[in-house]
Amino acid sequence: MSEPQPENPPKQKSPDAKVNGVLNGLRQNYMLVGNIYIKTWHGFLVLGLVAGLVAGVFLIANRDGKVEPSDASSAGGISGIAEGNIQNGLIAIADNDDQGRVQIFAVSQDGTTWTQLTDDDNHNWMPAWSPDGKKIAYVSRKSGGMQIWTMDANGNNKKQLTEMSNGVGALAPAWSPDGKKIAHASNVGTQSLKIWVMNSDGSNRIQLTTGNSDDNIPTWSPDGAKIAFTSNRDGGRYQIWVMNTDGGGLRALTEAYYDNALKADIEQKVPSWSPDGKYISYWAGVEATDSRPNLPRDVWIMNSDGSNQKKLDAGDDPAWSPDGKTIIHSGCADASGNIASRDCGAKPGDAIAVGAVSPDGSNKRVLFRTKGNFEGASWQPVNVVSPPPTPSDETQYLLFQLFTYGPNAEGMIQPFDAGLVKKTVDEILTAVGNNRGDGVHQQIGFAVGPLALDHTDEELRTVIRKSFNIALQKNVAVAIHIDDSMFWMRRKDLWGDPNNVEWSDWKKTVVPHRFVGWIPVPLAPQMCYNSPAIRAEVGRIAKDVIGDEITKGVAMLKTNGKEHLFAGVIAGWETHLADYRYLGPENPDADRLNIPRVQQGYCALSNLGYNAANPPADMDAALNQVVKNWAKFWAQQLSLAGISKERIYTHIAFPVFENPDSILDTFTRDLGFKATLSAIGNHAPFSSAFSIASRPGFSTYPGGFNKNGQDAVLSAILAERAKKGNPHWASSEGTNTEPGKPQSNISWNDYLKGMFNNGATLVNIFAWQEPADSGSPYGKATKSKEAIKAYKKFLRGDLSVTPPPPIGGAVTNGLIAVSYQDAKGHFQIFTVSSDGSNRKQLTNDGNGNVAPKWSPDGKKIAYMTQSEVQNGIVIYVMNADGSNTKAITEKRSSVMSLLPDWSPDGQRIAYTAGTMTPEIAERIAPGDKDPMAELNVKIWVMNADGSNKKQITFGDHSDAVPSWSPDGKKIAFASDRDGGKFRIWVMDSDGKNPVVLTESSYDNSIGAPVEQKVPAWSPDGNYIAYWNGVEMFELSEGMRRGTSQPTTRDRAIIATWHIWVMNADGTNKRMLTQGDEPAWSPDSTMVLHPTAPTYGKTPEPMGVGATNLDGTNRRVLFTIPGGGSQRYSWQIGSR
């Protein structure tokens, strides 16, 4: 059957050939139904976006009449695509409108797009973005005097926060970092301005400063602890001051003075705190009330303590970009586009402009010229969200570290006592009520260690063998914990050779002993980690002894149907390379053992080719890499023995400091040399834990609250984990007590939940064997009543959300099935590797084959195609190689079966079905109505072979785009029930108990509803991705038909198209990226979406892209020919 041609296809009317691709995309997103063309909307028919408009592309006419593609991030008050945790959005600025009135505008960073947010005859100025980028506080005279108002980012929902009269007002709003408060200046009750703070809704106003001075322009420190402001409280001249948020601790940071040459006061005003808290920018110079020309007014920067003051550029009123890389300010742009150091208007071509400069004074430039004014600017932060929690999709192990043969007073390893291990396991089981967990989601167990080089080969094998036998006998999990380098007192055959131990200089001066604070004897020297002899012996022990015996133990468990009782191997014991200079001048334990205060690592560096004449450029970085390579070497050797990398964990610990600069300053002062965080951390930062050969593992003793109210250690771990793609990880050692303190800062419930609900698959609790009354905080914490209660909750599965059943190992991402046009212009199903290679065409006809969906086992693909009968659409299934195609829904006139989605067990397929009557076809033909709503489609379920079809939703509304939950119990879908606007709903798999998860809204600026469609449940069951925006049928007729350029309203509509992600229960909704049609990677770390050419330095080609779950790293996976892709699905590669 040949591809049908339209009687009246959309026509290209643009003067520029660059529009061809976009208009072709419009043509390719029409589908013939009878004799008319129906626009294909989200989740309906072919489910295509307007090709060339995906990812927010629209057209803007330049002054020369040409049409260029542009990024929707610069239109309609919508922020750009986020590439990191904090990105720079729109710039809010107070400027003149066309009538000369001062209004608030939202402006793209290059000044090409302006959106007016206020529109009244009153003065509106001093805009300030909220920390989440969703609101703007500003000053307005709308109600008479100066008052503070807020509005949404698009100018809606304006609300007056302060209400004063009789010449009393408020100005200079500044949001607190948590968005809960607004600092401002007000003259209520006084003759001069004072700094006040109120809640963000205007309630609970509190005065912070007092006296007869003028206090104005507050700015919060990012940690919320201080406020900087402008004041003339000392001598009548304005300076920058700082105070605590309760008004105490007042201190001047700058010093105003009288300049005899200029015969004027040099003052400092308008402080702006940098996002990282390290700096404050401000302007310094002569106030504008002095009418003499070309007096200095410059942007300066200083450290937040007032030191190191430095001039950056001409201009005033500075404000930081959210990423901290740029300071914007007002300035005078000359005819050449540079910031001039003079009053604007002094020369032809002068114009008030928004200038920019880097914090180091470089990269001075003009961002854009204003419309003639500048009365405050603020830069929008976007995507300020932390990576969402990722519960594990495997069995989670709660283990207890058993030191039945730890080091004695001489630092020697003691004999293994199997009886004591059994006895201790019984104690643990009794304490938790003999609940071992279900062996699928939760499992209790023990970890034995340290296995060290001090053991003979047979001793190592015996420990491992007996531990596996105990695990099987007691039906508990076992993990093996290895000491990688600390205990080798019996191996003088190795450490007696100076080439196998560390030196303190290039002269091979050996450091005679290793010092570990909790062992009261001098240990064997620090091992030289890359010594050939050391690596040979460690490689033999790790692979041929420890690894070999572990693989035998795993095989034994598997024979008995208990393979899940192997929790893993922890390959390291807080792996590090100590720098003894940091012991400090007063350390009695180190002094008693005669430990020299020296730096180590010269042996390892020598083996890397460095020497006195050629030292590493960065000593810390080089030693960090030595430690990381050592941890990786252990993991590689164990892997060579046959242990899965998913069961190998590292063990890294380093100090986490809330204020590292302050700590380093203290060390530098006390020690007399420049301190570095790397060396204090024993050259083992958390990044050392990550390797392609293993999973990361860390010590997890709580470390006090950070500025966000979270535990500092866990927050640091999760931040580093997010940078590496959120892999599963282990708490290799820890308990809920803060070292050096009697108790922790968090509850036991939150301690375990913080790890298990954030991807931890193994948590190894320390010090069960220490008596609770021994005085040790570790044993007391581990065996406390609160701890036991938390263990029991975890084992019952009600500590946190129960993870899905184990997947037998890590999921890998296979081929992507995608529909796009072949050489004849027909949509076909292809499979493609994620890098664009290995493309294979599976279908080859002219019917239009779209919306492919992989079966859970990766062996079949369901898809939909146009039927040979009029107005019919049919669901087919074929093998992964394209063979054995079979229609599983009826080929009947006007019957449309759409959007197949497999159940997790592969036994059933949910789909959308409806009937295209001539009356409906006529109504939707103009393209200005939602076809999904008009068709009144419903969700059906059938067996995978097409039998036993059953309708599961009913009523006078539309239900569409089903997506199964991974446990098979729920189906997410889009529906316009209850209000007529589409939202995301979830119901039981039989159609019962529907619950709405999202709320539609109305965009007053566009005049259209904002809806949600196309839900996609993540494979791990934790999230639902979906499309959010104003529907395409709201576009102008010319835009829908492809016969004209977009209107301002069209651009605003397109700018609303985004993919969002929420938790499966509807909480924690957050915008992910621009685009449509979300689909997940099998490992749940990425969301697929279309890509298309965008305006900017790095344009996206037409193709299939992906964005990480936290909104970072938007990229093109591969390009496709023609007008765009028609949905896609990612195959599970392996388990």
N, C-alpha and C positions, 0 to 999 in steps of 0.2 A: 504494500500500500504506500503510495507516494505521500510525501508531506503536504498537507493542505495549505493553500495560500489564502490570505484574507481578501475579502472583497474591498474593504476600505482600511488598509493597514495604516498605522501611524506614519506620518510623513515627516521627513527631515527638513527643517526650515531655517537652520542656523546659517549665518554667514561664515562660519569657521568650521573647517574640517575636523577640528578637535572634538566636536560634538558628536561625530558619527558613532563612536563607540557607545556613548550613553544612549543615543536614540535607538541604536541596534539592540541595546539591552532592553529597551522598552518593548520593541517588537518581539523579542524572544521570550518575553514574559506574558504573552497572550496565548491562549489556547482555544482552538476551535471547538465549540460545542454547538452542534447543529450548523447553522449558517452564520453564527455571530461569534465574535471574539470576546472572551471573558478575561478580565484582568486577574492575574494569579496572585492572591494575597497570602500573607503568612498562614501557614498551616492549612492551606486550602489549594486544591488542584495541584499544580506543580510546586507550590510553596516557594516560588522564587521571589526575591526582592527585585526591584528595578535595577537591572545590572548596570553597574557604573554609579549607582547611588548607594550601594552597600557601603558600610563603614562610614556613612555620613557624608558622601560626596555630593556636591551640588555645583551649580554653575553660577559664576559671577561675571557680569559684563565689565570689562575694563573701559577706561575712558576712550580708548581708540575703537570701541565697538566690538572688539574680539571677546570671545568667551573662553574662560580658563576654568579648569577644575579647581575647587577650593575645599578645604577641610571644614566640616560642619562644626568643628570645635570653636570656630570664630563667629558663630551665628546664634541668635536666639538665647543668649545667656547660658549656653551649654558648654561645659568645660571640655577640654581636649582629651585625647586618649591618654590614659595614665600609663606610665612606663615604670613606675616605682611606687614606693609607699607614700611619697609626697611629691606632687607635681605642681607646676605653675599653671594656673588657669587664666581667667580673665582679669583685667585690671579695671577696678572701679575708680572712676575719676569724677570730680566735680568740675564742670566746664559749662560754657555758655551754649544754650540751644540756639536754634535759628532766630528766635525772637529776642536774644540777648539775656534770657533768664538763666540763672545758675541752676543746673540740674545734675542728677547723678546718671552717669552712663556706665555701661559695661563694655569694655573695648578689648578686642583681640590684641595679642602681644605685639603684633606688627602694625596695629592701628588701621587695618583694612576694614574691620567691621565694628560698627558702633550700634549698641542697643540702648535706647533711652529708657531709663527705669522710673524716673519721676517726670511728671508733666503737669505743673501747676504754676501759678504766678508768684510763688513764694521762693525764697532763697533756700536751696538744698545743697549741703556741702559736708565735708569731713566724713567720707564713707569709710567703713571699716568692715572687712569680711569676718564672718564668724570662723572659728577654727575648722569646722567641717565643710566650709565653703558653701553652705546652703542659705545663709542669711547675710544681710548687710545692715549694720547699724549706721545711722547718719544723723546730721543735725538739720532741722528744718524750721522755718518760721510759719509753717502752714497753719498753726493754731495761734499765731500771734508772736510771742517772743521766741527766743531760741530754745528748742526742745529736742530731745533725742527720740528718734523713731527707729523701727526696724522694718525690714521688708524681706520677702523671699528673693532668691537670686535672680528671678525673672521679673521682679518688680511688683509681684502680687502680695496680697495680705499685709498691707502697710499698717503698722500699729504704733501708736504714741506711747512711749514709756514714761516720760516725765511730764508733769502738768504743773506749771508755775505761772505766775502772773506778776504784774506791777514791776516790770523790768528785771525780774529774776529769771534766769535761764540755765541751761545746761548745754555743754558742748564737748567736743573731743572724745567721743566714745572709744573705748579700747576693750576688747573681749579678753577674758581670762583664758588661759590655755585649754581648760576643760569646757569652755563655752557656757559655764553656769553663771558667770558674773560679768558685769560691764563696769569698768572704771571710767570716770569722766570728771570734767571740771564743772563747778557750779558756784554761783554767788548767792545761793539761798541763805538767808540769815546773816550775811556779811556784806561788806562793801567791796570785797575783792574775791577773786576766784579761789576755790579750794578743791582738793582732790576728794572725790566721793567714790563709793562702790555700791552697786545695787545688783540684785539678781537680774538675770537676763530677761525676765518678764516685767521689770520695773519695780518690783517689790523690795522691801527691806533696804532702804537707802541708808548708808552709814558714812559719816564724814571722817576722813582720815587725817587731813592736815588742818592746822589752826594758825592763828596769828594774823598779822596785818599784810602779809605778803600776797603776791599773785602766784598761784600754783596752777599749772595748766599742762596739757598734752601728756597724759599718762601713757606708759607702755609697760606691759607685764614682762617679766622674765619668763622664759619657756617652762621653767619648773614651777611657776606659780607662786614663788616665795617672795618676790620683790617687785616693786614698781618704780621705774624711773620716770622723771617728770621735769618740767621746766619751772624754775622759781626765781624770783628776785629777792628772796628772804635774807640774803647776806649782802648788804650794801646797796640794794636797789637795782643792781644789774642782774640780768637773767643768766642763769647757769643751769647745768644739768645736775639734778640731784637724784638720789636713790633712797628708798625706804623699804622697810618690811611691809607686808600687805595689811598689817594692823596699824600702820602709821608710825611705828617706832623705828629706831635705828637710822635716823636721818643722816645723810652724808653727802657732801658736794663732790661731784666727780670732775667738774671742770672749773676753771677760774676766769671770770670776766675781768676786763681791765679797760683803762682809758688809753687810747692810742693818741699820743701827742701829735704825731705827724698828720693823722687823719682828723684830729680834733673830734673824735667820736668814741663812744663805748663799743668795744668788741665783746659781744655777748654770744651765748650758746643756747639754742632752742631746739624743739621738735626731736626729742630722742626716739629711736626705733631700735628695739632689741633684736638681735639676730636669732634665727630659728634654733641654732645650736646653743644659744646662751652665752657664747664666748665674747661677743662684741656688741657695742652700741654705736649706731651711726647717729649723726645730728648735723645741724647746720651751725656755722659760726660766722660772725661778721657784724655788719652794721644794719640795724633794723631799717625796714623800708620806710618808716616815718621820716627818716632823713632824706630829703628830696634831692640831695646832690647826686650827680650822675656817677655811675660806675664805681660805687663803693663795694667793697668785697662782701660777698655772701656765698659761702662755699660749703660743700658737703665734706664732713670729716668722719673719721672712725676712731674708736678707742677700744681697748679691752674693757670688759664689763666692770672691772675694778677702777677704771679711770686712767690706767696707765697706757703708754704707747699711743698717744694721740697723733693722728696723721691726716693731712688734707688729701682728699680724693679727687674732687672735681668742682668746677663752678656750679652753683645752683643752691637750692634749699629744699625743705620739706622732704627728707629722704624716707623711703620705706623699703623693706626687704622683700625679695622674692621668697616664696615658701621653701624652695630648695636651698636657700642660703647662698646662692652663687652670684646674685646680682642685687644691687641697690638702685632703685629708681628714684628720681627726684625731678623737681621742676627746673627748668633752665631756659636759656635763650638759644634757639637754633638759628645759626646764620644761614646765608644763602647757599653755602656749600654743604649744609647738613651737619655741621659740627656744633657742639655746645660752646658758646662764646662767653667770655668773662666780661660782660657788660650788660647794661640795662637793655631790655628788648625794645626795638624800634629805633635805636640809635643809628642803624644802617639799613639800607634797602634790603628786603628779603628776610629781616629778622622776624621770628615768630616764637611765641611761647610753646614749649615742647616738653614732652616727657623724656628725660635723659636717663641713661643707665651707665653704671660703672661696676666693675668687679671689686670685691672687698680689698684686693691688693692694689687698687688704683689703675689696673690695666683695663683694656677693652672699653674705653670711653666711647659712647655712641648716642645717637638719637633714636629712640624707639618709634616715636611718631609725634607729629605736631598736633597741638590742641586746636580747638575752635576759637581760641582767643583768651583762655583763662586756665587757671589751675588752682583749685581750692581744696586740695587734699586728694590723695590717691592711696589705694590699697590693693594688694595683689592676692587673688583668690587661691587658696590651697584646695587641691582636688585629690580625691582618692586617699584621704587620710584615714585609712583603715588598717588594722593589724591583720596579718594573715589569719584566716579563720582556723579554729581548732580542727584537727584531723584525727579522729579516733582511729585506732588500728583496725585493719580488716583481717587480722590474724588472731590466733590464740594469744592471750596476754598472760604473762607469767609473773606471779608474785613470789619471789624467792627470798630466802634468808641465808645470809653469808655465815658459814660455819668454819671457824678457825680451830679445828681440833688438833692441828699440828703446826700451829704458827711458830714464829721464831722465839727461841728462849733468850735468857739474859745474855748469852754470848752471840746472839744473832744467828743461831743455827736452827734449821728446820727440825721439828719434832716428828717422831713416828706417827703414822696414820692410825687412828683408833676408830675402827668401824663401829664398835659397840657404842661409843659415845655419840657418833653420828646418828645411829638408830634411836638412841635415847632422846636426843635433842629433837629429832623429827617428830617423835611421839609427843613431846612437850608442845611443840608448835601445833600439831593437829588437835590435841586436847584443848588448847587455848581457843582455837577457832571453831570448836564444836565438830571436829572431824569432817568439816566441809572442805573437800579438795578442789572445788570448782567443778564445772561440767566437762572439762577436758576439751571443750570446743571454743568457748569464749574466754573462760578464766581457768587458771590452773595454779595450784600452790606447789611449792617445791623448795629445794635448797641448792646452794652453790658451795662447792668445796674449793679451798684454795688457801694459800697460794701454792700452785705447782711451780717449782723453781729449779734453777740449774743446780742447786744444792742436792737435789734428789738424784739417785742413780736411775738408770733406765728402768730397772725392775721396780723400784719404788714408785716411779711415775705411773707405770702400767698398773700396779696394784691399787693405787689410789683411784684411778679412773675406773678400773674393772669393778672394784667393790662399791664404788659410788653408783654405778649403773645398776648393780644388783640390788642395792638398797632402794633405788628409785622404783624398780619393778616390783619389789616385795611390798613396799609401802604405798604403791600407786601414787607417787608424787613425782614432780619434775626434778631434773638435775641439770645443773650448769657447772662447767669447769672454769675456774678462775686462775689465770696464769700470771705469775710475777715475771715480767719480761727482763729484769736486769738487776734487781735489788739484792736478792739473796744468792750469793755464789761464793760464800766463805770457803767451802770445800774445794773450790776450783782454782787453787793456786797455780795449777798447770796452765791456766789462762791468764789470770790477773797478775801472775808473777812476771809476765812479759810486758814491758812498758809500751809496746806497740798495741796492746789490747786494752789499755786504760787511758783515762783522759789526762791531758796536760794543762798547766796553767799559763803556758807561754809557748812561743815557737821553738824554744830550746829543749823541749821535751821534759820539762819539769813535771814529774808525776805528783798528783794530789793523792796523798797516801791513804786517805780514808773517805768513805762516803758517809755523809751525815743525814740521818732521818730523825726528826725531833722526837718521835714516839718510841724509838729504840735506844736504850741507854748505853749502847756499846758502839765502838767504831766498826763500821762495816768494811767489806772489801771495797777497793777503789771504784769510782764511777767507770762503768764500762764504756769503751770507745765503740760507738754503735756501728760504725762502718768498717771496723777492722776486718780484713779478710778471714782471719782465723775465727773471730767471734761469729761472723755471719755463717761460716761453714758449720760450726758446732751448733749454733742456734737453729740453723736450717735443718740439720739432722734431727735434733730433738723435737722441733715443732712438727716436722713432717713425718718422720719415721717412727717416732715414739709416741708423743702426745696425740698427734693427729691420727696415727694408725690405730691406737687403742680406742679413741673416741669413735671412729667409724665402726669398729667392731661392736662397741656398746650400742650404737644407733641401730646396727643390724640386728642385734639381739632383741632390742625393744620392738623393732618392726616385726620380727618373727612372732612375737607375742601380741601383736596388734596394739602396741603401745608406743608407736614412734613419736607421738605428740609429747611424750614425757621428756624428750631431749629439748631443753630450753635454749641451749647454745653454749658457746665458749667465749669467755671474756679474755681477750688477748692483750693483757697489760695490767699494770698496777699503778694507776696514776702516772703514766709514762711521762718522763720529763728529763731535763738536763739542767741540774741546779747551778745557779750562779751564786757562789758563796759570799760574794761581796755584799749581798743583801741580807746577810745574817745580822748585820749591824754591829756597832762597837761593843754592845753589852748583850751577850748571850751566854749565860753560865754553862748551859749544856754543850754548846759548841766549844767554849773555852776549855771545859773539862776534857774534851776529846781532842784538843789541839787542832781544831779545824781552821785552816788558814782562810782569810777573807780574800779569795781569789776567784777569777772567772775561769771556767773550764770550757772545753770544746775544741782546743787547738789540735788534738789528735784527729778528730773527725774532719776538721777543716783541712788539715794536711793531706788526708786521704782524698780529699776533693780537689787537690792541686794548689791550694793556697799556701802561702808562706810569708815570712816577714817582709819580703820585698814585694809581695803581691797578695795583700790581705783582701778579704771580701769588702766590697764597698759598704755593705750594711751587715755588720756582724750579727745583729739580732735576727735579721731575716734569714741569714745563712744557717744559723743554729736552729731556728724554728723548722727549717726544711729538713735538717738532720733528724730531728725528733719525729717529724711526720713520716719520713721515709722508713724509720725504724719500726713504727707502728704498722705501717703498710707491709713491711717485710714479714713480720710475724703472721699477719693475716694471709699473705700470699702462700706461705709455707703450709699453713693449716688447710688452706683451700686445695693445695696440691695433694693433700692426703685424702681428699674426697668430701670435706665438710663444706656444705653450702655456704656461700657468703652471706645468705640471709640468717645464718645461725652463728656468725662470727661478729663480735663487737669489740671496739676499742675501749680504752678507759683513760680519759683525759680529765684533769682538774686544774684550774687556775683561778687565782683570786678575781672576783668580780667587784669592781669599785664603782660606787655611785658617782663619785667625783674624781675620776682618774687624774685630772690635772692637779687637783689639790693633794692627792696622795703622792704623786710624783714630786711635787714641790717639797713635801715634807721629807721624803727620802733623800732628795738632792741636798737639802739643808743638813740633815742629820749625818749623811754618809760622806759628804764633801765631794761628790762627783755627780754628773748628770744621770739621773735615774731614768730607766725606760720601762714601760709597762710589760714589754715582752720578757725582759730578763726577770722582773719580779714574778712573772707568771711561769718561771722555770722553762722558758722557751717552748711552751706547749699551750698556745691559745686554743680556744675551742675548735677553730678551723682545722687543727691537727687531727681531730677525730675522724674526719671525713676521708674516705678512700674508696676507690673502685673495687677494692678487694674485701670490704667488710662494711658493716653498719657502724654508725657512730655510737659511742658510749661515754658517759660523763659521771663524775661524782655530783650528787645532787643534795648536798646539805644546804638548807635555806640560807640566804645571805642578806636578809633585811629587805625592806620595801624599797622599790625604785620610785621614780617620780610619778609613775602611773598607778601607784598603789598595788603593784604586782611584786611577787618575789623576784629579787634581782637576779639570782642564779638561774631560775627557770626561764625568766624573760630573756636572758642572754643566750641560753641554749636554743630557745625557740627562734630567736632572731637569726642566729647563725644557721639553724636548720632551714629556715625559710629561704635563705640565700642559696642553699644547695638543693632546692626542690622538694623540701619536706619529706625526707626519707624516714622510714621507721628507725627507732633508736632505743637505747637502753639506759636506764639508770644503773650504771655498773656498780655503784656503791653509794649508799646514803641512808639517812634516817632523818626524821623530822625534828632535828634540834640544830640550832645554829651554833657552829663551833665557837667555844669560849663563852657561851651564854647558857643559862639554865633551861631555856625553852625556846621554841621557834616562834616566828611571827604569824604563822598560819595554822589552821586546824589540820588534824590528820586526814580528815575527809578531803579537804582541799589539796593537801599535799599529794595524795595518791591520784586524785582526780586531775590535778594539773599535769601529771605525767601521762596517765593512761588515756585521757581525753585529748592528748596532743601527740599521738602517734607512737608512744612508747609501747614496745612489745615485751619488755623485760624490765622489772624493777627489783633490784637486789638490796634488801634491807639489811643494814649493818648492825652487828653487836647484840644479837639475840642471846648469845652465851654469857654476856656480862651480867652479873646479878643486878637486879633492880635496885638493891640497897648498897651497891658497891661505891656509890658516889659518882660514878661515871654518868654523864648526861646522856650518853648514847644508849646504854642498856636500859636506863630508866625510861627514855622516850620510846624505844622500840617495844617494850613490854607493858606500856601504860594501858589503862583501861580504854582511853580514847583510841589508841592505836589498834587494840584488839577489835574494838567495835568497827573501825574502818576496814580492817582486813575482812571481817565477816561480811560487811556490806559489799565489798568488791567481789568476793567469792559467790555471793548470791546474785550478782549481776545488777544490783540496784545502787551501786556507788555512782554510776554514770550510765549514759546510753550504752546498751549492750551492742558490741560490734557484730557485724555479720559473721556467718560461719567462716572457718579458716579457708583460705584459698590454696593451701598446699604450697605456698611459696609466692614470690612476687609476681604480679601480673606484668606481662610485657605487652607493648603496643604493636599490633600487626599491621595489616594493610588497611588503607582507607578506601571504602567504596564510595564513589562519587558519580554524579550524573552531570555530563556536559556535552556540548555539541561535537559530533564527528565532522569529518571533512565535508559531508553533504548537508550539514546544518541540522541533523537530527539529534535529539537528546538520546544518549546511550549511557549504559552503566559501565564504568571503568573501575578497576582496582589499581591503586597507586601506593607505593611506599611513601612514608611520611617525608622523605627527602625529595620526592618527585620522580624517583627512579622506578623501574619495574612496572611501567604502565601496561595494562592489559585491558582490551575492550572485550566485554562479556556479552553484550547484546548487539544486534546488527539488523535493525529493521527501521521503518519510518514511522512507527507509532508514537514515539516519544516516551522513553523509559526513564522514570525519575524516582526520587525518594527511596534510595536503597537502604536496607536495614539488615545488619549482620545478625545471624542467629547466635545465641550465647556460646555455642561450641565452636563458632567460627567456620562452620562447614557449609552453611547455606546463606543465601541472601534473599530477602523478600523485597519486592519493589512494586510500583504501580505503573500502569501503562494505559494508553487510550485504547478502548475497545473498538472492534470493527463495526459494532452497531452504534447507532446515533446516540450521542450524549453519554456514552458509557465509559466508565473507567474501572479497570480490573486490577486486582492484586495477584501477582505472580510470585512463585518461589523457584529459585534455581540453585544449583550447586555452586560452590565458591569459584569454580573454573568456568562458569557460564553454561554448563551442560545441564540437561534434564530440566528444562523450563516447564512449569506447570501452572495453569491458572487455578487459583483456589477460591475465587469469588465468581459469581455469575456474569456472563456476558449478555446483559439485558439492556434494552433501550432505556436511556435516561437514568439508569442505576449507576451510582458513583460510589465505589469502594476505595477509600483513601487511607494513606498514612499508616502502614502496618508497623506494629511494635511487638516484638517477641516477649513472652513471659520468661522470667529468669531460668526456668527449667527447660525452655525450648519446646514445651508441649502445646502452647496456645499462642494465638496472635490476637491482639486487640487492634481495632481499626475504627475509622470514621466512615459513616455511610449516610447517604441521602439520595433524593430523587430530583433530577433537574427537569421540572415541568416547563412547557413553553412559556407559561406565565412568569415563572421565576426568571427564566432566561431573558425575557423581554425587560423585566424590571432592572436586572443588574447589567444589561448590555452597555448603558452609558458609562459604567465604571464609577459611579458616584455613590454606590451602596455596597455594604459589606456582604459579599457572597456567602460567607460562612453563616452570617445571621439570617439571611434571606432563605437559605436552603433548609434551615431547621434540622441540621445534621445531628446524628446521635452516635454513641459509642457502642460498638458490638464486640463480641469475643467469639472466636472459633478455634477449633483444633488446628494444629499446624498443617494438617493435610486438607483443610477446608471444610471438614465435617462439623456438625453440631454447632451451627451458627446461632448466637443468642444475643439479642439486644439487651443492654444492661442499664441504659439511661432513657428516660421518658420525659414528656412534658412539652409545653409550647415554648421552647427555647432551643438553642444550639449548644451541643457538647462536642468537642473535637480535640484532635491531637493528643491521643492517649500516650502515657509514658509509665511503664511499670516500675514499682519500687523493686530493688534488688532481692528483697525477701519474698516477692510475689504476693504480698498481702494487700498492697495498695496500688491505685492507679492515679496519677496526676493528669489533669486535663484542663483545657480552656473552655469556659462556659460564659454565656451571657444571661444565665438564669439570675433571678433576683436583682433586677435593676436595668437589664438590657445592655450592660456594658461588660465586655469580656474581662475576666479575671482568672487567676489560677486557682483551681480547686483540687482537692484530694478526696478519693472515696475508696471504700473497700473494693476488692477485685470483683465482687459480684454486683457492684453499682450502689450498694447501700452506704448510709452514713456519710454523705458528702459534706465536706468542710471547706470553707473558703480560706485561702492563704494570703491573697493580695487584695488591695483596694484600688479600684479605678478612681480617677480624679478628673477634673476639668481644667484645661489650660485656658484661662481667660484671655491671655494675649493672642492665642491662636484661634480661640473660639471652637474648640473641639475637645472631645474626651481623650484622656490618656489611659490606654488599656494594657492588659498583659495577655500574652499568648505564647504558644510553642514551648510548653514545659519540657524539660529534659532532666531526668533523675540521674544523679551521679552513680557510677557503678558501686561505690562504697556505701551508698545509701544515705549519706550525710547531707547532701545538698540537692537543690533543684535550681537549674538555670532556666531562664525564660527571657522572652522579648518584652520590652516595655517601651511604649511610645504612642504617638498619634498615627492612626491607620492611613495607609496610602490612598484610600479612596477619598480622603479629605483634600488631596492635592487638587490644584486647579485643573480644569478640563484640558487645557493645552499641555500641561505637564503630564497628565495621565495618557494623553494621546501621543505625546512626544512631538508636538508641533510648535511648541514655544518654549522660551526660557522660563526658569522658575521665578515666581513672584517672591516678595519678601516673606509672605505667609508660607509658601512652599518650602523655602529655606528653613524657616523655623520648625516646620513639621519634620523635615528630614533630620534636623538636628536633635530631635527627641528619640531617634531610633538607637536603642542601646540594649545590650545584653546585661541582665542582672543575675545575681546569685543570692539565694537565701538558704538558711537551714531547712531541713526537710519538714520542720514543724511550722515554718513561716516566719521565724524570727531572724534577726540579723540580716536584713535585706541590704544589699550594697551593689552599686553599679560596677560592672566589671570592665566593659569596653564598648566601643561603638560597633554596631552591626546587627545581625539577625540570625535566626535559625541555629541556635546553639546545639552542639553535640559534644559529648565527653570523650576524652581519651580513656581507654580501659583502666588505666591506673589512677584515674580521678584527679590528676594533677593539672590538666589542661582542658580548655573549652575550645572547640573548633568554631570557626565562623568564616563568612566570606571576606575577601579582601578586594580592593579596587583602587584605581589611581586616586591619590589624594594630593592636595596642594602642599608643597613644602620641599625641603631639601632631600628627604628620603621618601619619594612616592612609592606607594604599594602597587604592584601589578595585580591584574585580575587573577584571583586564585583562591586557594583555601588557606586560611591562616589559623593561628592558635594563640591564646593568651593564658598565662598561668592563672591558677585559682586565686591568687592574691592580687590580680590585676596587672602584674608586671610582665615584661618581655613579650609584648605583642609582636608577632612576626609572621611572615609568609612561609608556609610549609612548602607549597609548590604552586606553580602557575597553571592556568588552564586556558585553552583557546576559546574563542567565541565570546558570548555575552554573559557568562557567569555560570556558577554551579547551581544545580537544583538539589540541594540537600546532600548529606554525606553521613557516613557511619564508620566507626573505627573498630576494626576486628581485634578481638583478644588474641594476642600472639601465642602466649604460653602461660602456664600457671606453675 
